[in-house]
Amino acid sequence: MFKKVFCIILMLLTLFGCSTVKEVTDYKTSVSLSFLNSSSEETQTEFEGLYSGEINNKLPDGKGSFVADDGWSVSGVFSNGKLSGNSVSVDMPVSMILDRKSRVYGTYSGELSDGKPHGTGCFQFTSNNHPAEYEGEFKNGLTDGYGKMTYHLDNFDYVEEGTYEKGVFKPTVGQLYRSFSYLDILGTYNVSDEIVDFIDNHKDQYQTDEALKENSHDYFNYDGYLNNDMRNKVIIYNLNLTSAQIIEENIMGVVLTTILAYDKAYHFYTLHFIGDHIGLEKDTEFSFHGIPCSESSFENVSGGITNTVSFLCLQISY
């Protein structure tokens, strides 16, 4: 009877193996990560390093942390030498598809699911020989949710901040205005969350002539705006100005127009709106409806500094 039981146990161990789960510290091993090849297919790459945590059959299996020989690290759940479930990485190498087409390699620090960026994190990479990074939300290895992409170019930072869907930047109008605010076109400016929300969710207050007339104020206290908390409020103004300079830029396939203008007291304004300037020329008097965003400044042709108040322009006429 004993021999029969022993044979059965030996047969089971032979068929199914013997589980050897145990805890280790600084255990020399390798971890497998998935990367996208040129055909966007996943391939596995092994990384050597030191592992601390649970192992099974000599492979990371269970909760643990891994520090690669080249410095990156990850902590979380492993299964048979691969990341499984939720984990958190620091400078982990990843590949990612951006804007549906470009496959880029970089490093990722943040939340993971099954070895892919998922949750909040930061992806750093190189684009056209310039450093770049995305900070925000990810889903299934793609930028997805709210985030901020920054390209550090030679003379300025180009920013796309807003909503991403499956790796593609799909901003709302308010978010697009915020992204444009980082461009140094007659100075940078700030677009608050309150203004973004107003542009995107309160169109009934500014999309018709009747709504603008009903919701606009005719007097703007320039000095008061600079010296108190008026800048924290979303207020539509209807002002009469004279144009001094008009700049059009095509950005992401969208025309952004910036107008430098002044009032009768020679206070300067920078007006920003999406679309062309409908024939407005320099030294022309015009009226506009707009929302003040922030104070701004730029270096003028004389080498001095011109201070302005930046507005998002809702309507212009002359």
C-alpha positions in Angstrom: 0.0 0.0 0.0 2.8 2.4 1.0 4.7 1.7 -2.3 1.5 2.4 -4.3 0.9 5.8 -2.6 4.6 6.7 -3.1 4.4 5.9 -6.8 1.3 8.0 -7.2 2.9 11.0 -5.5 6.1 10.6 -7.6 4.0 10.4 -10.8 2.1 13.6 -9.8 5.3 15.4 -9.1 6.7 14.3 -12.5 3.6 15.3 -14.4 2.9 18.7 -12.8 6.2 19.7 -11.3 7.0 20.9 -7.8 6.1 24.4 -6.6 9.1 26.1 -5.1 7.7 29.5 -4.0 10.1 31.3 -1.7 11.3 34.8 -0.8 14.7 36.1 -2.1 16.7 39.3 -1.8 19.0 40.7 -4.6 18.5 37.5 -6.6 20.2 37.6 -10.0 17.7 36.9 -12.7 16.0 38.4 -15.8 12.6 40.0 -16.5 10.8 40.0 -19.8 9.3 43.2 -21.3 7.1 43.6 -24.4 8.1 46.1 -27.1 6.5 47.1 -30.4 8.5 46.3 -33.5 8.3 48.2 -36.8 5.1 46.3 -37.7 3.5 47.3 -34.3 3.8 43.7 -33.2 4.8 42.8 -29.7 8.2 41.2 -29.1 9.8 40.1 -25.8 13.2 41.5 -24.6 15.0 40.1 -21.5 16.6 42.4 -19.0 19.2 41.2 -16.4 19.1 42.6 -12.9 18.5 42.0 -9.2 15.1 40.8 -7.9 13.7 40.9 -4.4 10.5 39.1 -3.6 8.6 35.9 -4.3 10.0 33.4 -6.9 8.7 30.1 -8.3 10.8 27.7 -10.3 13.7 30.3 -10.2 11.6 33.0 -11.9 10.0 36.1 -10.4 6.5 35.1 -9.4 4.3 37.0 -7.0 5.0 40.3 -5.3 8.4 41.8 -5.7 10.7 44.5 -7.1 13.3 44.4 -9.8 16.2 46.7 -10.4 17.8 46.3 -13.9 21.5 46.4 -14.4 21.1 49.6 -16.5 19.3 51.4 -13.6 15.5 51.2 -14.2 13.2 49.6 -11.7 9.7 48.2 -11.2 7.7 47.0 -8.2 4.5 45.0 -8.3 3.2 41.6 -9.3 5.1 39.1 -11.5 4.1 35.9 -13.1 6.6 33.5 -14.6 9.2 36.2 -15.0 6.8 38.8 -16.6 4.9 41.7 -15.1 1.3 40.8 -14.3 -1.4 42.9 -12.8 -0.7 46.3 -11.2 2.8 47.7 -10.7 4.8 50.9 -10.6 8.0 51.7 -12.6 10.8 54.2 -12.5 12.6 55.0 -15.9 11.5 51.6 -17.4 12.2 51.3 -21.1 9.0 51.2 -23.2 7.9 51.7 -26.8 4.7 53.6 -27.7 2.6 54.6 -30.7 2.0 58.4 -30.8 -0.6 60.0 -33.1 -1.5 56.6 -34.6 1.7 56.4 -36.6 5.0 57.2 -35.0 6.6 54.5 -32.9 9.0 55.9 -30.3 11.2 54.4 -27.6 11.7 56.0 -24.3 11.4 55.6 -20.5 8.3 55.5 -18.4 7.8 56.2 -14.7 4.3 55.6 -13.3 1.5 53.1 -13.0 1.4 49.9 -15.1 -1.1 47.1 -15.8 0.4 43.8 -17.2 3.6 45.6 -18.0 2.0 48.4 -20.0 1.5 52.1 -19.0 -1.9 52.3 -17.5 -3.0 55.0 -15.0 -0.9 58.1 -14.4 2.7 58.5 -15.3 5.4 60.2 -17.4 6.8 59.1 -20.7 10.2 60.7 -21.8 11.5 60.2 -25.3 13.3 61.9 -28.2 11.4 63.5 -31.2 13.4 64.7 -34.1 16.6 64.9 -32.0 14.8 67.0 -29.3 13.8 65.9 -25.8 10.1 65.5 -25.2 7.8 64.1 -22.5 4.1 63.3 -21.8 2.7 63.6 -18.3 -0.8 62.5 -17.6 -3.1 59.5 -18.1 -2.5 56.3 -20.0 -4.6 53.3 -21.0 -3.3 50.0 -22.3 0.1 51.4 -23.2 -1.2 54.6 -25.0 -1.7 58.2 -24.0 -5.4 58.3 -23.1 -7.2 60.7 -20.9 -6.0 64.1 -19.8 -2.3 64.9 -20.3 0.4 67.4 -21.3 2.8 66.7 -24.1 5.9 69.0 -24.2 8.4 69.1 -27.1 11.5 71.0 -26.1 12.6 72.7 -29.4 15.6 74.9 -30.0 14.0 78.2 -29.0 10.8 77.3 -27.3 8.6 74.6 -25.9 5.7 73.3 -28.0 2.9 72.0 -25.8 -0.2 70.0 -26.4 -2.3 69.9 -23.2 -5.8 68.4 -23.1 -7.7 65.3 -24.0 -5.9 62.3 -25.6 -7.7 59.3 -27.1 -5.8 56.1 -27.9 -2.5 58.0 -28.5 -4.1 60.9 -30.4 -4.4 64.5 -29.2 -8.1 65.5 -29.4 -8.5 68.7 -27.5 -11.6 70.7 -26.8 -11.7 74.3 -28.1 -10.8 75.5 -24.6 -8.0 73.1 -24.3 -6.7 74.1 -27.7 -6.5 77.7 -26.5 -4.6 76.6 -23.5 -2.1 74.7 -25.6 -1.6 77.8 -27.8 -1.0 79.9 -24.7 2.4 78.3 -24.3 3.6 79.6 -27.6 5.6 82.8 -27.3 3.7 84.9 -29.8 3.9 88.4 -28.4 4.4 86.7 -25.0 3.0 83.6 -23.3 -0.1 83.8 -21.2 -2.2 81.7 -18.9 -5.6 80.1 -19.5 -7.3 79.0 -16.3 -9.4 76.0 -15.7 -12.4 78.3 -15.3 -11.9 79.8 -18.7 -11.4 76.4 -20.4 -14.7 75.3 -18.8 -16.5 78.4 -19.9 -15.3 78.2 -23.5 -16.3 74.5 -23.7 -19.5 74.4 -21.6 -21.1 77.8 -21.8 -21.4 78.5 -25.5 -24.9 79.8 -25.0 -23.4 82.9 -23.4 -21.2 84.0 -26.4 -22.1 82.2 -29.6 -24.8 84.7 -30.8 -24.9 88.5 -31.0 -27.8 88.5 -28.6 -25.9 86.4 -26.0 -22.8 88.6 -26.3 -24.8 91.8 -25.9 -26.6 90.4 -22.9 -23.5 89.0 -21.1 -20.8 91.7 -22.0 -19.4 94.6 -20.0 -18.3 97.8 -21.7 -15.8 99.0 -19.2 -12.5 97.2 -18.5 -10.4 98.5 -15.6 -6.9 97.9 -17.1 -4.9 98.9 -14.0 -7.4 97.3 -11.7 -7.0 94.0 -13.6 -3.2 94.1 -13.1 -3.4 94.9 -9.4 -6.2 92.7 -8.0 -8.0 89.4 -8.3 -10.2 90.3 -11.3 -8.0 87.8 -13.3 -9.6 84.9 -11.5 -13.1 85.7 -12.8 -14.5 84.8 -16.2 -16.0 88.1 -17.6 -16.8 89.0 -21.2 -15.9 92.5 -22.3 -16.8 94.5 -25.3 -14.0 97.0 -26.0 -12.9 99.4 -28.8 -9.2 99.2 -29.8 -6.8 100.1 -32.6 -4.7 97.4 -34.2 -0.9 97.7 -34.0 0.3 94.3 -35.3 -1.4 91.2 -36.6 0.3 87.7 -36.7 -1.1 84.5 -38.1 0.4 81.1 -37.4 -0.7 77.7 -38.8 -0.4 75.3 -35.8 -1.5 71.7 -36.0 -3.5 72.6 -39.1 -5.3 75.3 -37.2 -4.9 79.1 -37.9 -4.1 81.1 -34.7 -4.4 84.8 -35.0 -2.7 87.2 -32.5 -3.5 90.9 -32.6 -1.5 93.5 -30.7 -3.8 96.5 -30.0 -4.1 99.5 -27.8 -6.9 101.7 -26.3 -7.2 105.5 -26.2 -5.1 105.5 -23.0 -2.4 103.5 -24.8 -2.8 100.4 -22.8 -1.7 97.4 -24.8 -3.7 94.2 -25.4 -2.9 90.9 -27.1 -6.0 89.2 -28.5 -5.9 85.5 -29.5 -8.5 83.7 -31.5 -8.8 80.6 -33.7 -9.3 81.6 -37.3 -8.0 84.3 -39.7 -8.3 88.0 -39.0 -11.0 88.5 -41.7 -9.2 91.3 -43.5 -8.3 93.5 -40.4 -5.2 95.6 -41.1 -2.7 97.5 -39.0 -3.8 100.9 -37.6 -7.5 100.0 -37.9 -10.1 100.8 -35.2 -12.2 97.8 -34.3 -14.4 96.4 -31.6 -14.3 93.0 -30.0 -15.8 90.7 -27.4 -13.4 88.7 -25.3 -12.3 87.2 -22.0 -9.2 88.5 -20.2 -6.8 85.6 -19.4 -3.7 87.1 -17.8 -1.1 89.8 -18.0 1.7 89.2 -20.5 4.8 90.8 -21.9 7.2 90.6 -24.8 10.4 92.3 -26.0 9.6 95.0 -28.6 11.7 96.1 -31.6 13.4 98.7 -29.5 14.7 96.2 -27.1 12.3 97.2 -24.3 9.5 95.3 -22.7 5.9 95.9 -23.7 3.4 94.8 -21.0 -0.1 93.7 -22.2 -3.3 92.0 -21.0 -4.1 88.9 -23.0 -7.7 88.2 -24.1 -9.3 85.3 -25.8 -11.3 86.9 -28.6 -14.8 85.7 -29.1 -15.9 88.1 -31.8 -14.4 90.9 -33.8 -15.9 93.6 -36.0 -14.6 96.8 -37.7 
